[in-house]
Amino acid sequence: MLVLASGYAVPARAERVLILGDSLSDAYNMPREAGWVHQLNQRLGDRVEVIDGSISGDTSAGGLSRIDALLQQTRPDVVIVILGGNDGLRGLSPSKLESNLAAIIRKSRAADASVALMQIRLPANLGPVYIDRFESVYPKLSKCLEVPLLPFFLEHLFDRPGMLMQDGIHPTESAQPEIVDFMLPLVKDLIAHAGPSGEQS
């Protein structure tokens, strides 16, 4: 189900930013208003509408299955793809991850949206060989498809007490403002450089 992070009417001229993600962006185990997407929407003001297109447990295949409807419903100016963590935790094929993410990027561009891809990091217990194959998908796509590659937004929180839940994966409610501070300048830059036909200027 599509949830708008905004709790108020947004002017028709507002820039629309679609977050396509999983539980890391879906206010996992907390009120939606406490999540970083909702808070980011508030911080950006009424000239920007941040649309939460994230679903807990989603994979890159799930995101691909949903992207057409999301693009049609929301008509975003910018799409930020934050998917792949569940692919990795389930040991799914990195090559399939690559093809799914590439299709999401191409579909978003075809809908005249600028696109950014976030690097996803995996827990060390998944093994160095798999992790290397998985994590290398993101810079490869960034280079081949010429999309900005955003740093993983939890990387600076891993060694800080109270920032991750007991599972060692999901950010706590206390971490959400930290994520907003991290994402805010990145999103502003993406909006500022969004060009026509889904191309970054």
C-alpha positions, 0 to 999 in steps of 0.5 A: 500500500502506498503511504504518503509521508506528508500529513498535509496538502502539498502545492501542485508545484512541489517536487516529488521524491519517491523512496523505493525501499524495504524495512530500512525505510519503512519505519520498521517496528515504530510509528510511521511518523517516527521514521526517517522518510516522514521526518525528511518530508517535514524537514524539506518543507511544502515545496517537496513531497517525499513519497514512501514507496517502501515495504518491509521485507521487499526484494529487488524483484518486489520493487520491480513488480511495483515500480510501474504502478508507483510511477503512474500513481505518484509521477515522481521527479526523483526516484531513490532506490534503496533495495537489495538488503533482503536479496542479500540476506536470502542469498539471492543471485547478485546477477538477478539483483543487478538485472532487477535494479537496472530495470527499475532504473530504466523504467523510472527514467522512462517515466521522466524521473531522475534516479539515484541508487544507494549502495547496500552493505551486508553483514559479514557473516554472509561470507566475503565472496558473496558479499563482494559479488553482491556489493559490487553490483551497485558501483557497476550499475552506477557507472554503466547506467550513469546514475548517482551512487549514494553511500549506505545511510547506516554505515556511519551508525554501525559502531554507535550504541543505540543506533541499531535494533537487537537484530543488528540490521534495522535502525532504531527510532533514535537513529531516524533523525541521524538518517534524516541529517545524512539524507537531507543534503543528498536529496536536496542535491538530487532535486537541484540537479534533476533535469528533463526526461529523467536525466541528471544535469 
